[in-house]
Amino acid sequence: MEITVNQNGTDLTLTPIGRLDTTTAPQLQATINENIRDVTGLTFDLSKLVYLSSAGLRVLMNAQKTMKQQGKMRITHVNEDIMDIFEMTGLTDVFRFE
């Protein structure tokens, strides 16, 4: 998996490309940990994500927990298959989607 990182002041956008699963979730977590300090707006652009596992959901939930203390988090450009995963797990009420 590749991760595109764009930081503009206190706004951070992460775009994971490919599969976010047990193998790649630690990579996304490490990227978040490296870049989250002083961030008040975190965006996950999921336009290039083709698969999301429970390990990936855990990383997103951890980021949400952190951002509740620091600012806001949103998830954008979610395709239908990935949105089905959020709906089936009941997480559509947990995250802010745009």
C-alpha positions as CSV (number, residue, x, y, z in Angstrom):
1,M,0.0,0.0,0.0
2,E,1.1,3.5,-0.7
3,I,0.0,6.5,1.4
4,T,-0.1,10.0,0.0
5,V,0.5,12.6,2.7
6,N,-0.6,16.3,2.2
7,Q,-0.2,18.8,5.0
8,N,-1.4,22.3,4.8
9,G,-0.8,24.1,8.1
10,T,-2.8,22.2,10.7
11,D,-4.8,20.3,8.1
12,L,-3.6,16.8,7.2
13,T,-4.9,14.6,4.3
14,L,-4.0,11.0,4.1
15,T,-4.8,9.0,0.9
16,P,-4.2,5.3,1.3
17,I,-3.8,3.6,-2.1
18,G,-4.7,-0.1,-2.5
19,R,-5.7,-2.4,0.4
20,L,-6.0,-1.5,4.0
21,D,-5.8,-4.8,5.8
22,T,-3.8,-6.6,8.6
23,T,-0.6,-6.3,6.6
24,T,-0.9,-2.6,5.7
25,A,-2.7,-1.2,8.7
26,P,0.5,-0.8,10.8
27,Q,1.9,1.3,7.9
28,L,-1.0,3.7,8.0
29,Q,-0.9,3.8,11.8
30,A,2.8,4.7,11.7
31,T,2.1,7.4,9.1
32,I,-0.6,8.9,11.3
33,N,1.7,8.8,14.4
34,E,4.5,10.6,12.4
35,N,2.2,13.4,11.2
36,I,-0.6,13.9,13.7
37,R,1.1,16.3,16.1
38,D,-0.5,19.8,16.0
39,V,-3.1,18.6,13.4
40,T,-6.6,20.0,14.1
41,G,-8.2,18.7,10.8
42,L,-7.5,15.2,9.6
43,T,-9.0,13.9,6.3
44,F,-8.8,10.4,5.0
45,D,-9.4,10.4,1.3
46,L,-10.5,6.9,0.5
47,S,-10.9,7.4,-3.3
48,K,-8.1,5.0,-4.1
49,L,-8.8,2.4,-1.4
50,V,-10.0,-0.9,-2.9
51,Y,-10.3,-3.0,0.3
52,L,-10.8,-2.3,4.0
53,S,-10.5,-4.9,6.8
54,S,-11.2,-4.8,10.5
55,A,-7.6,-3.9,11.1
56,G,-8.0,-0.9,8.9
57,L,-11.2,0.1,10.7
58,R,-9.3,-0.1,14.0
59,V,-6.7,2.4,12.7
60,L,-9.4,4.8,11.6
61,M,-11.2,4.4,15.0
62,N,-7.9,5.2,16.8
63,A,-7.4,8.3,14.6
64,Q,-11.0,9.4,15.4
65,K,-10.3,9.0,19.1
66,T,-7.1,11.1,18.9
67,M,-8.9,13.8,16.8
68,K,-11.7,14.1,19.2
69,Q,-9.1,15.6,21.6
70,Q,-7.3,17.7,18.9
71,G,-9.9,18.8,16.4
72,K,-12.0,17.1,13.7
73,M,-11.7,14.1,11.4
74,R,-13.6,13.4,8.2
75,I,-13.6,10.7,5.6
76,T,-14.1,11.6,1.9
77,H,-14.5,10.0,-1.5
78,V,-15.7,6.6,-0.2
79,N,-16.7,4.1,-2.9
80,E,-19.8,2.0,-2.6
81,D,-18.0,-1.2,-1.6
82,I,-16.1,0.5,1.2
83,M,-19.2,2.3,2.4
84,D,-20.9,-1.0,2.6
85,I,-18.3,-2.1,5.2
86,F,-18.9,1.0,7.3
87,E,-22.6,0.4,7.1
88,M,-22.4,-3.3,8.0
89,T,-20.2,-2.5,11.0
90,G,-22.5,0.3,12.2
91,L,-19.7,2.9,11.9
92,T,-21.6,5.3,9.7
93,D,-22.7,7.1,12.9
94,V,-19.1,7.2,14.3
95,F,-17.4,8.9,11.4
96,R,-18.1,12.1,9.5
97,F,-18.4,11.3,5.8
98,E,-18.2,13.9,3.0
